Amino acid sequence: MKLLSDCIFCKIVRREIPAQLVYEDDQVVAFRDINPVAPTHILIIPREHIASVAEATPDHQGLLGQLLLAAPKIAEKMGLEKDNFRIVINTGADAGQTVFHLHIHLLAGRALAWPPG
């Protein structure tokens, strides 16, 4: 599994930086965002370092599925309505990606407007 020494999310995976973990399995780690934009704001990341969804390859197909399937598990575990949340993947700086380790934002706990941004 590829991890980068200076990536903040890789450091969370390695437990070098503390985070409020809410879920983990053999491929995925999820934790509370330190700058939430909703009452519930969870980041779901792969343990493996992939800079963004644009960097994913066909070999990552199963991992990408694991990331998405973790969202309803996390929502249910946190007592949220299992079908009342938004997931967002920002890809690239112009799209709002600030940490270049693939991550999914799980947002819930209030009505979310559309369009975002």
HULINJO-V944618 format. One record per backbone hydrogen bond with DSSP energy under -0.5 kcal/mol. CO is the residue of the C=O (numbers start at 0). NH is the residue of the N-H. E is the energy in kcal/mol with one decimal. If there is no record, write none. Layout:
CO|NH|E  CO|NH|E
This chain:
1|48|-3.9  3|6|-0.6  6|10|-2.1  7|11|-1.6  8|12|-2.4  9|13|-2.2  10|15|-3.0  10|16|-1.1  11|14|-1.3  18|20|-1.6  19|31|-1.9  22|29|-2.8  26|46|-2.7  27|24|-2.5  28|44|-3.1  29|21|-2.8  29|22|-1.4  30|42|-3.3  32|35|-0.5  38|40|-0.5  39|107|-2.1  40|32|-2.9  41|43|-0.5  41|105|-3.1  42|30|-2.0  42|44|-0.5  43|103|-2.5  44|28|-2.5  47|49|-0.6  49|101|-4.2  51|54|-1.4  52|55|-1.0  56|59|-2.3  57|60|-1.6  59|63|-2.9  60|64|-1.9  61|65|-2.2  62|66|-2.3  63|67|-2.0  64|68|-2.8  65|69|-1.3  66|70|-0.7  67|70|-0.8  67|71|-0.6  68|72|-0.8  69|73|-2.7  70|74|-2.6  71|75|-2.4  72|76|-2.5  73|77|-2.3  74|79|-2.6  75|78|-1.5  80|83|-2.0  85|106|-3.1  87|104|-2.9  89|91|-0.5  91|94|-1.0  91|96|-2.3  92|95|-1.6  97|99|-0.5  98|100|-1.7  101|45|-0.6  103|43|-2.7  103|105|-0.6  104|87|-1.9  104|106|-0.6  105|41|-2.4  106|85|-2.7  107|39|-2.4
